[in-house]
Amino acid sequence: MASVRVDLSGQTAVITGSTSGIGAALAEGLAANGCDIVLNGLGDASEIEALRVRLQDDYKVRVAYHSANMLRPGEIEDLIAFASKEMGRLDILVNNAGIQHVAKIEEFPAEKWDAILAINLSSVFHACKHAVPVMKAQGRGRIVNIASAHALAASPFKSAYIAAKHGVMGLTKTIALEVAEHGVTCNAINPGYVRTPLVDSQIADTARERGISEDEVVRDVMLYAQPTKKFVEYSQLVGALLYLVSDDGANANGSSINVEGGWLAK
Ligand code: NAD
């Protein structure tokens, strides 16, 4: 758990893709600071319900779940409407849902390209399009997009992911300019490698693409990129998020916090 504390009582946050990995950790980090939560994401219904009940019981906040699929713009609109109508407010939107596929450009399946662009980039557009009017009307709001070190730097075999994440950075800056005078901010967090289910499956895929062992992928590809030689911890991302959503974060706008062990300094 992050040591940073911010009073978020009375606020509501939507976190896309919060049934697993980083999104679940960010949802818990916000709940631990008093924020009501709308969980979203795919997965086993009983596991999602167990997560919802655990957060609600542990942190004494209201926790709801909405099943919007980030491939479907109409469902994303419903998710935002659910937060503002059923929960009464929408103070924080964390666009986190994402998928990955690792393959050479000449072998990259077109349907994977389409799905990655839809989930990792277009869903951010659709969620922001519907959240911004609510936040403007409230006179305050915080949008935080979980992009990636790959929003600013490339690696081979991840064409769709890197194109989408670079797009998220451009979208973040554009929205920031449009909302700046309304008490709303839009920023990104760019994590390096975090040991989540998404990364675990990438280790196997990268080993296959590069013809090396999984241990070599971790040592020579992933942690090679990160000068600290350590995976990023969930709590370190929660700390960055809490700063951006706090009142102290009011003048951070259109920017990004890189939490990547120095990867982008190289
Ligand atoms: P994860 O696979 O653990 O979680 C992804 C979440 O997105 C899950 O809740 C999943 O259900 C949800 N999701 C996937 N497709 C969806 C869809 N169609 N509709 C709704 N929800 C959907 O992955 P993670 O590693 O926690 O990644 C979360 C975010 O962080 C992603 O945007 C990823 O690109 C980014 N990121 C991850 C790392 C890392 O090292 N893990 C590094 C940089 C950025």
Boltz pocket constraint, residues with backbone or C-beta under 6 A from the ligand:
constraints:
  - pocket:
      binder: B
      contacts: [[A, 16], [A, 17], [A, 18], [A, 19], [A, 20], [A, 21], [A, 22], [A, 23], [A, 40], [A, 41], [A, 42], [A, 43], [A, 67], [A, 68], [A, 69], [A, 70], [A, 71], [A, 95], [A, 96], [A, 97], [A, 98], [A, 99], [A, 119], [A, 120], [A, 146], [A, 147], [A, 148], [A, 149], [A, 190], [A, 191], [A, 192], [A, 193], [A, 194], [A, 195], [A, 196], [A, 197], [A, 198], [A, 199]]
      max_distance: 6.0
